[in-house]
Amino acid sequence: MKERGFTRIGFILAAAGSAVGLGNIWKFPYVTGEYGGGAFVLIYLATLALVGLPLLLAEMTTGSLSRKEPVSAYEDLSPEGKRYWRFAGLKLFTGFLILTFYTVVIGWIFYYLFISLTHLPATPEEATALFMGMLQEDASTQIFFHAMAMLIIGAIVYRGVKAGIERINLVLMPALIGLLLFLFFYAMGLEAFGEAVAFMFAADFSRLSGEAVMVAVGQAFFSLSIGMAVLMTYGAFVDKKTRLPGAALTVGAMDTAIALIAGVVIFAFLFQLGMEPAQSVGMAFISLPAAFYQFGAAGHLLAAVFFLALAFAGITSAISILEPSVAHLNQRYRMNRAKATWGTVLVAYLLGLLVLLSNLKGFEWLSLGERNLFSWFDFLTAAVFLPLGGLLMAIFVGFITDRERYFHQLHEHGLSRSAFNLWIAALRYMVPLGVVGAIAAKVLGLI
Ligand code: PHE
């Protein structure tokens, strides 16, 4: 059964919808706070441009050349008799792990949307108590909103690429951009706006560590959605008229712009009230609500706009994380879409419950060393599996597959021979350098 694919604008918005997510608005600002501001941002941006963009194009092109789900795509484009399709297995697995904790966070966002309208916490202490109370003691609230997140995502994906994924992105992405611009213009009027910009862009390399480099590289992969075959899966549904190099650039630019805007907005609000850049997953959920409280009635509106933007960003990414597994089951095993979707959702939901519980008091057995399950999944997927998945993609296109097929396709899309060669060089050398360098920086403690 052949499904109908994306329109041109539908593809760009869906790919951007995947890239722009909790990674941009929730994670990027707090890891920037945690790892010291400007220097971290610089490494992040460099990775995005030199490693991320070439990989984005590699994934999209691989998908569009085979027009199949990820495992079959690797199979089709592998040299005769080689089993590189196994690469795709790791990617589907990674996506599955991300889905489990990603939806837990979307659940928190739904709850905070409700808090924004009813009772914002008045002080940072109250805000901490509210978030920690939910996180560590209130299982039922989290379970309720987590289930809601899973249901919404499943309900979109099961309708298919066109009627589900494209349609929702056409609405939510413009809405998200509008909401964020509203916050940005508001933040521009705050005195602390300049301080926020300085924090993000003034690089202090003394605060940089091997771990910071690894996290920055991982964050770039996570934020662009590369390394787990999402863009490959979307690429399989691309319209023939879509020019992939332009699409990759547009998606990369949108992703970067939104991360930077979200960072500046959040730091402007925090600094305006003399708060420190909190250094934890709680930043968007603790410091920010308390900051919004100070704005009175307008604060409720600001908070609601913020959490709505976060919810939209999260949903459009979560559906993209689910789609590769669904496409795989649907196309490779001929499972119908409803079964494939709800089956995957159910398993992800159950594993997600454990992830959710691992944050609660009394569930310390769901921890290993310093990290609980939530933190392990987050760290392992972003810092290890996604870069590894990206590395495999780079090796595959850079060294293994028939590159002339890629050239023909991209040449039709306007890429010259020399630009193509540059791209292959980036895949062959920059990507391994970035990934291995980041891991070495951490493991060997080079910085
Ligand atoms: N890019 C998304 C974000 O920034 C997360 C994501 C990761 C989506 C991997 C798909 C694949 O939130």
Residues whose N, C-alpha, C, O or C-beta is under 5 A from the ligand:
A	BS01	LIG	S18 A19 V20 G21 L22 G23 N24 F222 S223 L224 S225 V230 S317 I321
